[in-house]
Amino acid sequence: MSRDFLDDTPPGTVRLSVADATAVGERALRAIGFSEEDTAIILGQLIDNALCGYPFTSLPRILAIAQNPKLKNPRKTVEIVYETPVSAMLDGGNNVGYVTVYKAAEVAIEKARANRFAVVGAHDSYYSGRNAYYVEKIVEAGFVAMHFACGQPLVVPPGGAKPAMGTNPYCFGFPAKDGAFIVDAGTAALQWGEVMLHAHIDKPLPEGVAVDQRGVPTTDPKEAFLGGVVPFGGHRGFGIALAMQTMGLLAGSAIPRGSVQDYGFLFVVFDPGLLMPAEQFSEQVTELIEAIKATPKQQGVDDIRVPSERAFRERDRRRAEGIVVEQKVVDSLNAL
């Protein structure tokens, strides 16, 4: 298994159709207490993640949800607690982020359609998954979207021996002539879901991405659970991660428990027509991508890929060929 996606069906894995993978996920999510509506929302993303070639953010996340202590705490309906014509603050009610952030994205689209601009925050939630999933939906509605997320400490700052920030991803989405152009990246050297998957299948981590509880580099995912992962790109990644943690404060991350190191999710959405004709902008985005891809290539390079290009291509292929999942993950889900 590569870190990005599975090309074939190697030993220890199984290939599932979308329908079969959905059925496995439905049984597991309903077994751990999710409603039919929430199950559909969660699986909408998990299956899309698998199709786009991100195994650690697909069905294995159900195991992470099942093991999270927050699942045992009471949940309440996601609700808007503060609102203006162009903004909203959502209390996630301890619902999993797949549900909370999905509903926040829907609010952002609704307000942007009415007012051409929206800023929407959500808190008291966790595990929102892949940011590109939400942003793609917003872009498909015709808007430019920015999404920032922060979480509880899992990432160790440079020189530190204890986590101080979340993995804190950011995502930008732009409408183009041929569909959404998405840039989605985490600020950690390795996403926490990937650490969890490595631990579940007893696979060592890559060198240089994690530390143990003493701050010493480790490739043992179980030791990384006691320590943390490092930011990507050293101090530059650390700076971006800290900025994302700060943006989370605007989403109310400190409200539920009074901690400035907690989960927060923020959308900034606007109509490109506020600045120029929307069609002109999408044409220029397309022209920019084409110019990048037309750059002279180094020897041995077949193509210059832009962000999300591989994922979208994989999604088309996997709809026909099926999804590859670790057999151990399927067995664990069935055991739920």
N, C-alpha and C positions, 0 to 999 in steps of 0.2 A: 504494500500500500504506500503510495506517495503521500506527501503532505497535502497536496492539492486535490487529487481525485484518483479514482480507481479506473484503470483503462480496461481491465479484463475481469475475470472471476478467479482470483488466485485461491490457493488452499485456505480454508478457514472462513471463506466468504460465501454468500449466496446471492443470486441475482433475482430480484423481485420486480414484478410489474408494478405500475403506479397503484393499481387497484389492490394488489396484495399488500404492498407496503402500507397503504392507507388503512387496510383492515387490521394489520398488526398494531399500528399506532392507535387506532380507535379503541381497540380492546384494552390496551394498556392505559390510555388516558382516562377512559371511563372507569377502569378498575381502581384508579387512585383518586377518584372523586370529581372529575371534571364533567360539566354539563355537556349536552349535545352541542349547544351553540359554541361554547368555549373550545371544545374538542375540534370542531370544524375550523375555527380560527387558528388554533395552534398548528394543526396538521397542514393547513393551507401553506404556512411558511415552511414547516419541516420537510414536506415533500418537495417544495420548490427548491429548497437548499440542496436536497439530494440530487435533484435533476440538474442543478447548476454545478454539481461536482464538489460539494463541501460535506463530506461524510460526517465530520465531527459536529456539525450544526444541524444534522438531520435527526433521524430516529434515536441516536444515542442521547440526545438532549432530554428525552422523556425519562431516562434513568437518572439524569442529574436533577430534574424536577422532582422526581419521586423521593430522592435522597435529601432534598433541601428541607431544613427545619421549618422554613416559612410555610410549607405546604400544610403543616399541622395546625397553623394558626388560623383563626377565623378570617373569612373573606367577606367583603361587602361589595356592592355594585360600584363599578367605576362611575364617578360623577364629576361634573364640573363644579368647582368650589369658588371660582372667581372668573369673571367674564366681561369683556368689552366687545364691541363689534368686530375688532380685528385680533382679539387675543382670548385665550382661555387657559386656566390652570386646572388640571385634572388630578383628583385624588384616586390613585390606583386601587385603594382598598385592599392591599396585600394580594392582589391578583398577580399572576405571572405576567411578565412583561409582554409576552407574545399577544396577550389579550389587551392589556392596558395601552401599549404603544400603538397597536392596530387601531384602537378606538380614538386615540389622540390624532393619528394620521387622518382618520375620517373627519374629525372636527376641523383639522387644518384645511382639508380640501373644501369642506362646506363653507368655511369663513373666507377662504381665498376666492371661491366662486362668487361670493356675495360682495366682497370688498377689494378683491385683487391683491390682498396682502393678509398674512396671518402669522402670528407667533403663538405656539401652543406648547405648554410644558406639562409634564406628568411626573408624579413621584409615588412613594409607597408601593413600589413594584420591584421586580427583579427578573433577570433572564429575558431580555427582549430579543435575542437572536441576531439575525443578520439585518443590518440597517438598510442595505440595498433593497430588501423586499418591500419595505414601507415607502422608501423614496421612489422606487420605480412606479408604484401606484400613483403617487403624487404627480410625477412627471407625465405619466400617461393622461392625467387630467389637464395637462397643458401648462404646468407651473415649473419654475425653478425651485428646487428644494435643498435645504441644508438641514442635516440632522446631527445632533451631538448627544452623546450618552456618557454617563459616568457611573461608577459602581463602588462597592465596598472594597477595601484594600486587598489587592492581589499582586500588585506590581511594586517592586522595590526600586526606590530612587537610586541614582548613581551614588555609590559609596555607602548605601544603607544596608542593614541586615534584617529589615522587617518591612513588609508591604505597607505602602502609604496611599496608593491610588488604585482605582479600578483599571481594567484593560482599556477603557475609555475610547471607543471608536468614534470616528466622524465619517460623514457621508455627504457627498454633493451630487445632485442630479440635475440634468439639463435636457430639455426637449431638442431632438435633432430630427432631420427629415426621415430617417430610417428607424426611429424609435428612441428610447431613453439612452442617454449617455450617463453612466453612473461611475463615480469614483468613491469607493468604500474601503476604509482601512482602519485597522486597530492601531493603538499606540503602544501595544506590548509586542515584544519579540515573538511571542507565541500566544494565541488565544487560549483562555482557560479551559474552554470546552475541549480543545485538542489535548491539553494536559490530562484531563479526565478520561478521554478516550484512550490515550496511551496507557494510563494506569489500569483501565478496565481490560485491555488486551495484552497487558504485560510487555509493552514495547518501550524501549529507552527513548528519551527525548533527544533532539539534536543538541550538539554542543553549543554552549554559550547563550542559552535562552532562559535558564532557570538557576536558582540558588536554593540551598537548604536553609534550615532555621538559623544557621550561624552566618549566613550570607556567603557561603562557599559554593562555587559553581557545581552543579550536579546534572546528570542525565537521568537520574532515577525519578520518575513522575511521583512516586509516593513521598520521596524526600521534598520534592517541589511543593507538595500540598502543605508541608510544614513551614516552608519558606515562601517562595513566590517566583514570579517571572520578572525579567528585566524589561525596560523600555526598548523599543527598536531605535537604532541610530544613536545610542548613547544620550548625551545631554540634549540633543535636538528633539529626539522622541520624548524625553522627559518633559521638556518645555511644552510640547503639544499636549501631552497627557495631562499636565497640570492645568492648561487652558481649558481642556474638556471638563475636568473636575470642577473648575470655576463656572463654566457654562451651566453645569448641572445645578448649581445653586439657584440660578434663575428659574429652573424647572421645579424648585421646591425640595431639592434633595435633603435639606436639613430639617424640613418640617416634621416628618413622622417621628424621628427619634432624637432630634437635636444634634445630630452628627453631621459635620461638613464633609465627611468621607462616606457617603451613602449613594444610593441609586437616584439618578435624575435623567430625564429624557426631554429634549428640546427640539422642536421643529420651527424653522423659519422658512416661510413659503411665500412666493410672490409671482405675479404675472409678469413675464418679460416685456409685455406690451406697455408696462409703466415707463419703460425707457426707450423702446423702439418698437416698430411693428413686430409682433411675435413671430410671424413667418420669416421675416428677415433674420431674426436671431437664430432660429432653428437652422436656416440655410447656412449661416456663418459657422455655427457649431459643426455642422456636417463638413463644411469646407476645411475647417481647422483639423478635424480628425483625418480627413483625406490627405491633407498636407503632411501631417505627422507620419502617416503610414507610407507616404511616398518618399520619405527620407532615404537617401542611398544607404544600403545595408552593408554591414561588415561581412567578410567572407564566412560562408557557412550558415548565414542567417537567412531563413526563408521568408520571414514575415516580421513586421514590427507590430506588436499587439498593443492595443490601448486598453485601459481598465474596463473590466466586465465583458470584454469581447469573448474571451474563452468561456466564461460562465454561460453566456447566452447561447453560444454554439453548442456547448455541452448539453444544455437544456433541450434543445431541439433533437439532439442525437439520443439522449436517454429516454425521452418520451417513447421512442420506438424500441430501444434496446433494453430498457429496464434499469433498475437501480441496484447497485452492488452494496451490500451491507455485511458487516462482520457477523458470522453465524453466532458468535458468543453474545452479540448485542441482541439479535433476534431471540435467542433462547432466554436471555434475561428479561426481555419485554414480555414474552409469553408467560414467564414465571410470575409476573405481576398479577 
